[in-house]
Amino acid sequence: MKRTNIPIYIDLLFCLVIMPPIIMLVPVDRWIVHHTVFMLTLIVYLYGLYFVYRKARLPRLFMQRKFGHILLLMGILVIITLLLTQFPYPPEPNKLDPLIHKARQHLRSQTVWFFFLVVTGFSLSIELIFELFRQILSRQEIEAEKNRAELALYKAQINPHFLFNTLNALYGLVLTKSNITESAFIKFSNILKYMYAQTTMETISINNEVEYIRQYVDLQSLRLNKHTQVVFETQIDDEHAKIPPMILITFVENTFKYGVSSDVDCLILIRITVKKGELLFETENTVMKENHANPHAIGIENCRKRLELLYPNRFTLIMKEENRQFKIRLSIQL
């Protein structure tokens, strides 16, 4: 059921299901014969009263503190209802006892006020529910817009961070006049194409993200010597699973930033597994530089905030250091 159709369904419910049985509480068959004009006027008035309340949105006026508008509208409706109670009776064919005539008038007056209160109560209750519903939707839309803005900010911060680290690696290759510099720039060009191709996408296939990470690992491996061993493992049972782009790259960057050495043997392990709708991402590296485990690093904090916005209560992120081995374990329910 679409949200925009709900008010229409409520109006139809009132007009076709609720109001007819209420009207049947009075002797309609007799009134429609002897008091036709009054009966038709009463029916039109009751339906009109309902839609006046629906159009006026009194709960919203109350929240906006427009008490004068509310009093004016209620005053007008009360006056119209009072005039309806004084609707002239048609002349009686025979002389009627004044007490009976007065009792009938009193009964009709009570009936009009009873209908007025029923329609007023139902209309205000429905409009109050709608107003609460609108407030909830409005807050949700504001929160969603805020989340989108935050995600865009965090994602925008990843790109300069990544480019800075990668250009540093390329700069080192250029300075050493390495014969793999050309290959490194080709890989860097492919990575840039990927980065700018996915800037407008909210999600991408896991295969594309893995290939992007693989190229980044290959690029970083070009500048390493035999002392650093890099192991990159993947096991994916659903190649079409969707994840946000560049959600994992910061963790991969950190393994190369803090876990490589030119004179000490060390290992970098990166493992990506997708199984039964769960993404498991793991990294492990020897701590060759300090502050690697700093939980307040900009890149790590951005990733954590993105995860909180994208997967609330659906992810776990564990980072720990044991015996100079830094480990990350990220689990996401896709």
N, C-alpha and C positions, 0 to 999 in steps of 0.2 A: 504494500500500500504506500503510495507516494505521499510525502508530507503535505504537498500542496492540495491533495484531494481530501485530507482528513476533515477540514472545516465543512466541505460540501457534504460529506457523509453524515456529519453531526447534524447539519441543517435538515437533511432528508430524514434522519432518524426522528427529529423533533416534529417535523411537519406531517410525516406519514405514519409514524408509529406511536409517538407519545401524545401528541395533541388530540387526535380523534377520540381515544378512549376517555381523556379528561373531559372533553366536550359532552361525551355521552353520559356524564354524571347527572346532567340536567335532563328534563323530559323533552328531548329535542323534537320528537315527533309531534308533540302538542304545541310546543313553542313555535315550531316552523310553520304551523298552520295558523295559529292565532296571533302570533307575534313575529311574523316573517321578517319585517324590516329590522326589528331589534335583534333577532337571532343572527341574521346575515351581518349586521353591523358589528355584533359582538365577535363573531368568528374572524372577520377582517381585522378588527382591532387587536385581537390576541396574536394573530400572526404578524401584524405590523409591529406590535409591541416587542415581540421576540427579535425581529430584525433591526429594530431601533437600538436595542441593547447590544446586538452583535456588531452593529456599525459604530456605535458610540465608544465601545471598549472602555467601560467605566473603570475596571481595575488599572488600566494604563493611565487614565486620567488621575486616578487616586495616587499612583506612584509618582506621577509628575506634579503632584500637589495642586492640581487644578480643581480645587474644591468648589469654586464658584460655578464652573461648568457643570459639575455633578449636581449641585443643588438646583441650578436652573433647569436642567433636563428632568430631574426627578419631580420638581414642582410642576412642570408642564404635563408630565405623564399622570401625576396624581389628579390634576385639574381635569384632564380629559377623561380619566376613569370616573371621577365624581360626576361629570356631565353625563356619562353613559348610564350611571345609576339613576339619573333623572329622566331617562328616555321616556317620552310620553306613551302611555298605554292607549291602544285603540279603544274606541267607545264600546262598552259592554252592551250586548243585545238586550239583556234583561237587567232589572234592578238588582244590584249586588250589595250584600251586607258590607257597610263601610269597614268593619273590622277585618273581613276576609280580604277586601281590596287592599287595605293597609298591610296585611300580612303578606300578600303576594308581592307588593312593592318591596317590602323589607327582605323577602326571600330573594327577589331578583337583585337587589342591591348587594346582599351578602354574596350571591353567586358571582357577581362582577368582581367584587373585591377578592374573593377566593381565587378566581382565575388570574387576576392581576398579580397576586402574591405568588402563585404557582409558576407563572411564566417568568416573573422577575427573579425568583429564586433559582429556577433552572438556568435561565440565561446568564445570570451573574456567575453561577457555579461553573458553567461551561467556559465562559470568557475568562474566569480566573485561572482555570486549568490551561487554557490556550496561552494566557499571558506568562504563566510559569514555564510553559513549554518554549515559548519564544525567548524568554530570558536564558533558559538552559542552552538553546541552540545558539543564541548570540554569544554566550560565554565560550561555547565550544568552538565557534568560528574564530573568535578572537584568539583563543588558545592555539588553534590550528595554524592561524596566520603567524602567530608569534613563533611557533615551532618551525614553520617553513623558513622564516627569516633567520632563526638561529642556525638551522641546518645549512642554509646558504652561506652564512658567515663562517661556520666551522669548515665547510667544504672549501670555501675560498681561501682559508688560512692554510689548508693542507698543500695547495699547489705551490705557493712561494717556498714553503718549508722543504718540499720535495725537490724543487728546482735548485735551491741553494745547495743542498747536499749533493745532488747529482753533478752540478757544474763544478763543485769542488773536486769530485772524482775525475771529471774530464780534464780539469786544469792540471791535476797531477800527472795525467798521462801525457799532456802536451809538454809539460816541463821536462819530463824524462825522455821525450821524443820516442815514445813507445811505438812499435810497429803495429800495435792493435788499436791505435787512436782512431783510424778511419772506421774500423768495425764498431768501435764504441759510439762514435757519432751517429752511425746508421741506426743502432739500437736506440740511442737517445731520441732520434727523430721519430722513430716508430712509437716510442712512449709518449712523446708530445702529441702526436696525432690522436692517440687513444685518449689522452687527458682532455683534449679540447673537443673530441667527438662526444664525450659523455657528460659534458657540463650541464646540459639541459635535461638529462635523464635522471629519474628518481631511482630506478633500479635497472640492473643489467643481468645477463645470464652469468652464472658462476664460471662457466668456461671462459668467457671474455676476461673476467677479472683474474682468473688463474693465469691466463696467457700474459696478461699485463704484468703480473707479479713475476712470472718466469723471465720475461724480458728484462725486468729490473734486476733480478738476481744475476742473470747473465752479464748485464752491463757492469754490475758491481764486481763480479768475479774476475772480469778482465784486468782489474788493477791489483788483484791479490797474488801473492806468491804461494809457494808450496806449503808454507806453514799454516795456512788457513784452508780448512776443508769445508765445503758447502754441500749440504744434503737438502734437496728439495723434493718432497714427496706429496703426491696427490692421490686421492681415492674418492671418486665421485660416482654415485649411483643415479643421479638425476642431473643431466647436463643442462637442463632448462630451468633449474632452480634460480630464483632471482635474489640478488642482494644489492644493497646500495653500493655505487661505485666508490672505490678508494677508501673502503672502510677498514681494510687490513694493512694497507701499505705502510702506515706509520710504524706499526710493530715490526714490519720487515726492515724498514730503514734503521730502526734502533739496533737491530742485531748486527748490522754492518757498521753502524756508527760506534758501538761500544764493544763489539765482539771480535774484532780482527787484530792481527798482529803480524809484523814483518819478520820477527825473529823468534816467536814462541808458538809452538804447535797449539792450535785451537780448532774448535768445531762449531759450525753454525748449522742448526737443524731447523727446517721450516716444513711443517706438515699441515695439509689442508684436506679435511675429510667431510664429505656430505653423505649422510646415510639416514634414510627414513625421515626426511624433513628436518634434520638437525645438521647444522654446520659446526664442525669442530676444528678450530684453528690453534696450532701449537707452535711455539718457537722455543729454542734453547740455544744458548751460546755462553761461552766462557767470558767472564767479566774481565776485559782487558783495560777498561777505563772506568773511573769512578763516576758516581751520580747516575749510573744506568738505571738503577731501581727507583729513581726519584718519581714518586707518583704524581707530582705536580708539574711535570714537564708539559709544555704547551701542547705538543703533538698528542701525547697520551690523554691529556685532559679533554682535548677536542674530540678524540675518538670515543672516550667514555660518554661525553655529553650527547654525541650523535647517537650512540647506542641506546642511551636512556630515552631519547626522543623517538627513535625508530622502533625499538623493541622493548617497551616498558614491561618489566616483569617477565621477559622472555629471553634474557641473556645472563650469563655469568662470566665475569672477567677476573681471573686470578693471576697475580704477578708475585713471584717470590724468588729469592736468591738463597741457594744452598751450596756451600763449598765452592764458592766463586762460579757457580753455574746459575745463570739467570733464566727463569722459565716463565713463559706466558701461556695461559690456557683460556681460550675464549670459546664459549659455547652459545650458539644462537638457535632458537626455535624459529625456523623460517615460515 
